[in-house]
Amino acid sequence: MTVKAFFNPASVEEAIELMYSQSGRGEYLAGGTDVLCKHEWPDFVVNVRDLLNTVKQDGDEFVIGAAATISQVEFWDELAAADEGLMLQCAKEFGSRHIRNMATVGGNIASAVPSADVAPPLMVLEANCVVQGQDGQRTLPIADFFTGPHQSVIDKELLIEVRIPKPSANIKTDFLKICRNPGDIASISVAALLELDGDTIKKARIALGSVAPTPIRILEAESFLEGKPANEENIQQAADLCAEAAKPISDQRASADYRKHMSMVLSRRALQHCLGIREDQ
């Protein structure tokens, strides 16, 4: 296995032009933690790490460049204060320190694996992906980005950045993940966000990873919770809806039955944590 050509473009536009103009199969290179682990390497790579390695606040949005590392997100205090530590929780569960220093948010998304750690929290934060190709830029919700295992809506387009709308000040969030060993790929993961109005759930967002062909938002559970009292009975019913929505497979990390059951358990726990209930049973 050999990479025949390595390109280090000076701009995003040059990177995209190289991807469209070169023969053979190419890939954009950000952190390289996925590209270098594949059974088949691409014919050429286009390095975008230095072009998109930024995090910033732009008005009422938090903007994560596609080549920003997981560590950059982990130590972004302004984002942690706004999302109640949701992305921080996710980042701390992501691999080892060495991997977090190299792996990128955009790479984790663009790989389009069902277990992508950053996908569920970004889904509940209603983040948008900005992608660019030869015909210009387009923006789409991250929930619409994935189409299947290792498949997404982009081909030769480049994921430029992820934009997170500034959340309401009244949200509560949680991220939970089960894996075989600390830092391993998720067997199941869940992100939850609740916005409360007194004892009533004004807004609910729940997303699961590793339990379907793509990371998924659980719209049925969200709709069920909104407008209802924030109590244990409603939380359990929403968790049951999460299990019903899960369509897992069995593999070396977990059986389908285990994943389906734990979709309910983790969803319940995450929602309980949002309400300040810490009975992990």
C-alpha positions as CSV (number, residue, x, y, z in Angstrom):
1,M,0.0,0.0,0.0
2,T,1.4,3.3,-1.0
3,V,0.2,6.9,-1.4
4,K,1.4,8.1,-4.8
5,A,1.0,11.8,-4.2
6,F,0.8,14.2,-1.2
7,F,-0.5,17.7,-1.8
8,N,-0.1,20.6,0.6
9,P,-2.4,23.3,-0.9
10,A,-2.2,27.0,0.1
11,S,-6.0,27.5,0.2
12,V,-9.3,25.7,0.5
13,E,-10.0,26.5,-3.1
14,E,-6.8,24.9,-4.2
15,A,-7.5,21.8,-2.1
16,I,-10.9,21.3,-3.7
17,E,-9.5,21.8,-7.2
18,L,-6.8,19.1,-6.5
19,M,-9.5,16.7,-5.3
20,Y,-11.5,17.1,-8.5
21,S,-8.7,17.3,-11.0
22,Q,-6.4,14.4,-9.9
23,S,-6.9,10.8,-11.2
24,G,-7.4,7.9,-8.8
25,R,-9.0,8.0,-5.4
26,G,-8.1,10.8,-3.1
27,E,-8.9,11.8,0.4
28,Y,-8.6,15.0,2.4
29,L,-6.1,14.7,5.3
30,A,-6.8,16.4,8.6
31,G,-5.6,14.4,11.5
32,G,-4.9,11.2,9.6
33,T,-6.1,8.9,12.4
34,D,-8.6,7.3,10.1
35,V,-6.9,7.4,6.8
36,L,-3.7,5.7,8.0
37,C,-5.7,2.8,9.6
38,K,-7.6,1.9,6.5
39,H,-6.9,-1.4,4.7
40,E,-6.6,0.4,1.4
41,W,-4.8,3.7,1.3
42,P,-5.9,6.4,-1.2
43,D,-3.9,7.1,-4.4
44,F,-3.4,10.7,-3.2
45,V,-4.1,12.9,-0.1
46,V,-4.8,16.6,0.1
47,N,-3.6,18.1,3.4
48,V,-6.1,20.6,4.9
49,R,-5.0,20.5,8.5
50,D,-3.4,24.0,8.5
51,L,-6.2,25.5,6.4
52,L,-9.1,24.6,8.7
53,N,-7.5,24.2,12.2
54,T,-9.5,26.9,14.0
55,V,-12.2,27.3,16.6
56,K,-14.0,30.7,17.1
57,Q,-17.2,32.4,18.1
58,D,-18.9,34.2,15.3
59,G,-21.8,36.2,16.7
60,D,-24.4,33.7,18.1
61,E,-22.6,30.7,16.7
62,F,-19.6,28.6,17.8
63,V,-17.6,27.6,14.7
64,I,-15.4,24.5,14.7
65,G,-13.1,24.3,11.7
66,A,-13.1,20.8,10.2
67,A,-9.4,20.3,11.1
68,A,-9.7,21.5,14.6
69,T,-8.6,18.8,17.0
70,I,-10.6,17.1,19.6
71,S,-8.2,18.6,22.2
72,Q,-9.0,22.1,20.9
73,V,-12.7,21.4,21.6
74,E,-11.9,19.8,25.0
75,F,-10.2,23.0,26.2
76,W,-12.6,25.5,24.6
77,D,-14.0,27.1,27.8
78,E,-16.5,29.4,26.1
79,L,-18.2,26.5,24.3
80,A,-18.2,24.4,27.5
81,A,-19.9,27.3,29.3
82,A,-22.6,27.6,26.6
83,D,-23.4,23.9,26.0
84,E,-23.2,22.9,29.7
85,G,-20.0,20.9,29.0
86,L,-21.6,18.6,26.4
87,M,-18.8,18.7,23.9
88,L,-16.2,18.7,26.7
89,Q,-17.7,15.4,28.0
90,C,-17.6,13.9,24.5
91,A,-14.0,15.0,23.9
92,K,-12.8,13.6,27.3
93,E,-14.2,10.2,26.3
94,F,-12.5,10.3,22.8
95,G,-9.5,8.0,22.6
96,S,-6.3,8.8,24.4
97,R,-4.6,12.1,24.8
98,H,-2.3,11.4,21.9
99,I,-5.3,10.6,19.6
100,R,-7.2,13.7,20.8
101,N,-4.2,15.8,19.9
102,M,-4.3,14.6,16.3
103,A,-7.9,13.5,15.5
104,T,-10.2,16.2,14.2
105,V,-13.8,17.0,14.5
106,G,-14.3,17.1,10.7
107,G,-12.5,13.8,10.3
108,N,-14.7,12.1,12.8
109,I,-17.8,13.4,11.0
110,A,-16.6,12.9,7.4
111,S,-15.6,9.3,8.1
112,A,-19.4,8.7,8.6
113,V,-19.0,5.7,10.9
114,P,-22.1,4.9,13.0
115,S,-20.0,5.2,16.2
116,A,-18.7,8.7,15.4
117,D,-18.3,10.2,18.9
118,V,-18.9,13.8,18.1
119,A,-22.1,13.2,16.0
120,P,-24.7,12.7,18.8
121,P,-23.7,15.8,20.8
122,L,-23.6,17.9,17.7
123,M,-27.0,16.6,16.7
124,V,-28.7,17.6,19.9
125,L,-27.0,21.0,19.7
126,E,-28.5,21.2,16.2
127,A,-25.2,22.0,14.5
128,N,-24.9,22.7,10.8
129,C,-22.2,21.4,8.5
130,V,-20.7,23.7,5.8
131,V,-19.3,21.9,2.8
132,Q,-17.7,23.3,-0.3
133,G,-17.2,21.9,-3.8
134,Q,-16.5,23.2,-7.2
135,D,-20.0,24.8,-7.3
136,G,-19.5,26.7,-4.0
137,Q,-20.6,26.2,-0.5
138,R,-23.8,24.7,1.0
139,T,-25.0,24.3,4.6
140,L,-27.0,21.4,6.0
141,P,-28.0,20.1,9.4
142,I,-25.5,17.5,10.7
143,A,-28.5,15.1,11.1
144,D,-28.8,15.1,7.3
145,F,-25.1,14.6,6.7
146,F,-25.0,10.8,7.1
147,T,-26.5,8.4,4.6
148,G,-25.1,5.0,5.7
149,P,-22.1,3.3,7.2
150,H,-19.1,5.2,5.9
151,Q,-21.4,7.1,3.6
152,S,-22.4,10.7,3.6
153,V,-23.9,13.4,1.3
154,I,-20.4,14.5,0.2
155,D,-18.1,12.9,-2.3
156,K,-15.3,15.2,-3.4
157,E,-16.7,18.1,-1.5
158,L,-14.7,19.3,1.5
159,L,-16.3,19.7,5.0
160,I,-15.2,23.2,5.9
161,E,-16.6,23.8,9.4
162,V,-19.3,22.9,11.9
163,R,-21.5,25.8,13.2
164,I,-23.3,25.4,16.6
165,P,-26.0,27.9,17.3
166,K,-25.6,29.4,20.8
167,P,-27.8,27.3,23.1
168,S,-30.4,28.7,25.4
169,A,-29.2,29.6,28.9
170,N,-31.7,27.1,30.4
171,I,-30.4,23.9,28.9
172,K,-29.1,20.8,30.7
173,T,-27.0,18.3,28.8
174,D,-25.3,14.9,29.1
175,F,-23.2,12.5,27.1
176,L,-22.7,8.9,27.9
177,K,-20.7,6.2,26.1
178,I,-20.2,2.5,26.6
179,C,-17.1,0.8,25.1
180,R,-15.0,-2.3,25.8
181,N,-12.0,-0.4,27.2
182,P,-11.5,3.3,28.1
183,G,-11.0,5.4,25.0
184,D,-12.2,2.6,22.7
185,I,-14.7,3.0,19.9
186,A,-18.3,3.3,21.3
187,S,-20.5,0.3,21.5
188,I,-23.3,2.6,22.3
189,S,-23.4,6.4,22.9
190,V,-26.1,8.9,23.7
191,A,-26.3,12.7,23.9
192,A,-29.3,14.4,25.6
193,L,-30.4,18.0,25.9
194,L,-33.3,19.3,27.9
195,E,-34.6,22.9,28.2
196,L,-36.8,23.3,31.2
197,D,-39.5,25.8,31.9
198,G,-40.1,25.3,35.6
199,D,-41.1,21.6,35.9
200,T,-42.1,21.3,32.3
201,I,-39.8,20.1,29.5
202,K,-39.9,22.9,26.9
203,K,-37.4,21.3,24.5
204,A,-35.9,17.8,24.2
205,R,-33.1,16.5,22.0
206,I,-31.8,13.0,22.1
207,A,-29.3,11.3,19.7
208,L,-27.7,7.8,19.7
209,G,-24.6,6.4,18.1
210,S,-23.6,2.9,17.2
211,V,-27.1,1.6,17.3
212,A,-28.1,2.1,13.6
213,P,-26.5,2.5,10.2
214,T,-25.9,6.1,11.0
215,P,-25.9,8.3,14.2
216,I,-29.6,9.1,14.7
217,R,-31.8,11.6,16.5
218,I,-34.8,10.1,18.3
219,L,-37.5,12.4,17.1
220,E,-40.3,10.3,18.6
221,A,-38.9,10.5,22.1
222,E,-38.2,14.3,21.7
223,S,-41.8,14.9,20.6
224,F,-43.1,12.8,23.4
225,L,-41.2,14.7,26.1
226,E,-41.8,18.3,24.9
227,G,-44.6,20.0,26.9
228,K,-44.7,17.2,29.5
229,P,-43.7,17.3,33.2
230,A,-40.1,16.5,33.9
231,N,-40.7,13.3,35.9
232,E,-39.3,9.8,36.1
233,E,-42.4,8.2,34.4
234,N,-42.0,10.4,31.3
235,I,-38.3,9.9,31.2
236,Q,-38.7,6.1,31.2
237,Q,-41.3,6.3,28.4
238,A,-38.9,8.4,26.3
239,A,-36.1,5.9,27.0
240,D,-38.4,3.1,25.8
241,L,-39.0,5.0,22.6
242,C,-35.2,5.3,22.1
243,A,-34.8,1.6,22.3
244,E,-37.7,1.1,19.8
245,A,-35.9,3.4,17.4
246,A,-32.6,1.6,17.6
247,K,-31.7,-0.7,14.8
248,P,-28.4,-2.2,15.9
249,I,-26.3,-5.0,14.6
250,S,-24.2,-7.6,16.4
251,D,-20.4,-7.3,16.0
252,Q,-17.2,-7.8,17.9
253,R,-18.1,-4.9,20.3
254,A,-21.6,-5.9,21.3
255,S,-24.6,-7.9,20.4
256,A,-27.7,-6.3,18.8
257,D,-29.8,-7.3,21.9
258,Y,-27.3,-5.7,24.3
259,R,-27.2,-2.5,22.2
260,K,-31.0,-2.3,22.1
261,H,-31.4,-2.7,25.8
262,M,-28.6,-0.3,26.6
263,S,-30.1,2.3,24.3
264,M,-32.9,2.4,26.7
265,V,-30.7,2.4,29.8
266,L,-28.2,5.0,28.6
267,S,-31.0,7.3,27.3
268,R,-32.8,7.1,30.6
269,R,-29.6,7.9,32.5
270,A,-28.7,10.8,30.3
271,L,-32.1,12.3,30.7
272,Q,-32.0,11.7,34.4
273,H,-28.7,13.5,34.6
274,C,-30.2,16.4,32.8
275,L,-32.7,16.6,35.6
276,G,-30.0,16.3,38.3
277,I,-30.9,12.6,39.1
278,R,-27.7,10.6,39.5
279,E,-28.9,7.1,40.2
280,D,-27.0,5.0,37.7
281,Q,-28.8,1.7,38.1
